[in-house]
Amino acid sequence: MTQAPPKPRPAVDTAKKVRIIVWILIGAVVAAGAIWFAVFTATKPTPSTAAPVGGGQLVREDSHRITTPATEKAQLVEFLDFECESCRAAYPLVEELKKEYGDRITIIHRYFPLPGHRNSGTAALAVEAAAQQGKYEQMVAKMFQTQPEWGEKQDSQAALFRNYAQDLGLDVARYDAAVADEKTKERIRQDVTDGTALGVTGTPTFFLNGKKLTLNTEEQFRQLLDDAAK
């Protein structure tokens, strides 16, 4: 019996595929713009007219320095919150800046967990406990990489953060002791007290050579660093 010839496959709707690709690209651009809008609007002055408390210390001896140039030209201080989406968005940029300016600018992190974030304080405790075993930057990276998994949750994520400590090869008994230690908690409270006194109201907030920055674009940020690092 003669078989009927196979039916021709329907032609691909090229125009439709092109439209889909275009919309995907537009969506990516819009998403990137939204991220940078969030990052830089976090540095804008708040409508509140309340003045800073005063007496805050921008950098302390135990502040976490993520670059240590042999010859320091400037200091860049960031107050951050590990549950803050804008801080997570800014993290790759700060890592780039560390590579580009690390031989001239000391980049310093300060904790500033916001009260509206249920697990930001717990995350800061986990990071500080890791820091006591020489794994500060590794735990910071872990927190930002995994933020979508634990951020915005109302139940405590302390057990998950303990798993991160195990993943990083920390001595878990020492980690547990550090998390429970009042000195660790006071270390974070001191950063918050300093930040509040210095007028920090949101995260990320950057200070360059003692001046609180109001940022509009990444290009402006880099130009300020270029000028300071000369």
C-alpha positions in Angstrom: 0.0 0.0 0.0 1.3 3.4 -0.9 1.8 5.6 2.1 0.6 9.2 2.1 3.4 11.7 1.9 4.2 13.2 5.3 2.4 16.5 6.1 4.7 19.5 5.8 5.7 21.0 9.1 4.1 24.3 9.8 6.4 27.2 9.0 8.0 28.8 12.0 6.5 32.1 12.9 9.8 34.1 12.7 8.2 37.4 13.4 6.6 36.0 16.6 10.0 34.6 17.8 11.6 37.9 17.1 9.0 39.7 19.2 9.5 37.3 22.1 13.3 37.9 22.0 12.8 41.6 21.9 10.4 41.5 24.9 12.9 39.4 26.8 15.7 41.9 26.1 13.5 44.8 27.1 12.5 43.0 30.3 16.2 42.4 31.2 17.0 46.1 30.6 14.0 47.2 32.8 15.0 44.8 35.5 18.6 46.1 35.5 17.3 49.6 35.6 15.0 48.8 38.6 18.0 47.3 40.5 20.1 50.3 40.0 17.2 52.6 40.8 16.9 50.7 44.1 20.6 50.9 44.8 21.0 54.5 44.3 17.8 55.8 45.7 18.8 54.1 49.0 21.4 56.8 49.3 19.0 59.7 48.8 18.2 61.9 51.8 15.0 60.8 53.5 12.0 63.2 53.9 12.5 63.1 57.6 13.9 66.3 59.1 15.4 64.6 62.1 19.0 65.4 62.5 21.7 62.7 63.1 22.2 61.9 66.7 25.9 62.9 66.6 29.0 61.3 68.0 29.0 58.4 65.6 32.4 57.0 64.6 32.7 56.2 60.9 35.5 53.6 61.2 36.6 51.6 64.2 39.6 49.5 64.9 37.6 46.3 64.5 35.7 47.4 61.4 36.0 44.9 58.5 38.4 46.2 55.9 38.0 44.2 52.7 40.9 46.0 51.0 44.2 47.0 52.7 46.3 49.1 50.3 49.9 49.7 51.1 49.4 53.4 50.4 45.9 54.5 51.2 44.5 57.3 49.1 40.9 57.3 50.4 38.4 55.3 52.5 35.1 54.0 51.2 32.7 52.9 54.0 29.5 50.9 53.2 26.8 50.3 55.7 24.9 47.2 54.6 22.1 44.8 55.4 22.4 41.2 54.2 18.6 40.9 53.7 18.5 44.1 51.7 17.9 43.5 47.9 19.7 46.8 47.0 22.7 45.7 48.9 22.7 42.4 47.1 22.4 44.3 43.8 25.3 46.5 44.8 27.5 43.6 45.9 28.9 42.7 42.4 29.8 46.3 41.8 31.6 46.6 45.2 33.5 43.5 44.3 34.6 45.1 41.0 35.6 48.3 42.9 37.7 46.1 45.2 39.7 44.8 42.3 40.0 48.2 40.6 40.7 50.4 43.5 41.9 48.0 46.2 45.5 49.1 45.8 44.5 52.8 46.6 41.2 52.8 48.5 40.5 51.1 51.7 36.9 49.6 51.4 35.2 49.0 54.8 32.0 47.2 55.7 29.8 48.2 58.6 26.7 46.2 59.7 23.3 48.0 59.5 20.5 45.4 59.8 17.2 47.2 59.2 14.3 46.5 61.7 11.9 45.6 58.9 14.0 42.6 57.9 13.3 39.6 60.1 16.6 37.8 59.5 19.0 40.7 58.8 20.2 40.8 62.4 20.6 37.0 62.5 22.5 37.1 59.2 24.8 39.8 60.6 25.5 37.5 63.7 26.3 34.6 61.4 28.7 36.8 59.3 30.4 38.1 62.4 30.8 34.6 63.9 32.4 33.6 60.6 34.7 36.6 60.7 36.0 35.4 64.1 37.3 32.3 62.2 38.7 34.3 59.3 35.8 33.7 56.9 34.2 37.1 56.8 34.2 37.7 53.1 33.3 34.1 52.3 30.2 34.3 54.5 29.2 37.7 53.1 29.3 36.2 49.6 27.3 33.2 50.8 24.6 35.5 52.3 24.2 37.6 49.1 24.3 34.5 46.8 21.6 32.8 48.8 19.5 35.8 49.8 16.5 34.8 47.5 16.2 31.6 49.4 15.9 33.1 52.9 15.1 36.8 52.5 11.7 38.1 53.3 10.9 35.1 55.5 9.3 35.6 58.9 10.6 32.5 60.6 14.2 32.4 61.9 16.8 31.3 59.4 19.5 30.7 62.1 19.6 26.9 61.3 20.2 27.6 57.6 23.0 30.1 58.4 24.6 27.4 60.7 24.5 25.1 57.7 26.4 27.8 55.7 29.0 27.8 58.5 29.4 24.1 58.1 29.7 24.5 54.3 32.5 27.0 54.8 34.4 24.5 57.0 34.0 26.5 60.2 34.4 25.0 63.7 30.7 24.8 64.4 31.1 24.7 68.2 33.1 28.0 68.0 30.5 29.4 65.6 27.6 28.5 68.0 29.5 30.1 70.9 30.2 33.3 68.9 26.5 33.6 67.8 25.4 33.3 71.4 28.1 35.6 72.8 26.8 39.0 73.9 30.1 40.5 72.7 29.2 39.5 69.1 25.8 41.1 69.4 27.3 44.2 70.9 29.7 44.4 68.0 26.8 44.6 65.6 24.8 47.0 67.8 27.8 49.4 67.8 27.8 49.5 64.0 24.1 50.3 64.0 24.6 53.0 66.7 27.4 54.6 64.7 25.4 54.5 61.5 22.3 56.0 63.1 24.4 58.8 64.6 26.0 59.5 61.2 22.6 59.8 59.5 22.3 56.4 57.9 18.6 55.6 57.3 18.7 53.0 54.5 21.1 50.5 52.9 23.4 50.5 51.1 24.8 53.8 52.3 28.3 54.8 51.3 30.7 57.3 52.8 33.8 58.5 50.9 36.5 60.1 53.0 33.9 60.8 55.7 31.3 62.3 53.3 28.0 60.6 53.0 27.4 60.1 49.2 24.2 60.8 47.4 24.5 58.7 44.3 22.6 59.0 41.0 24.5 56.7 38.6 27.3 54.1 38.6 29.3 56.4 36.4 29.1 59.2 39.0 30.2 56.7 41.7 33.2 55.7 39.7 34.2 59.3 39.0 34.1 60.1 42.7 36.4 57.2 43.4 38.7 58.1 40.5 39.0 61.7 41.9 39.6 60.4 45.5 42.2 57.8 44.4 44.5 60.3 42.6 
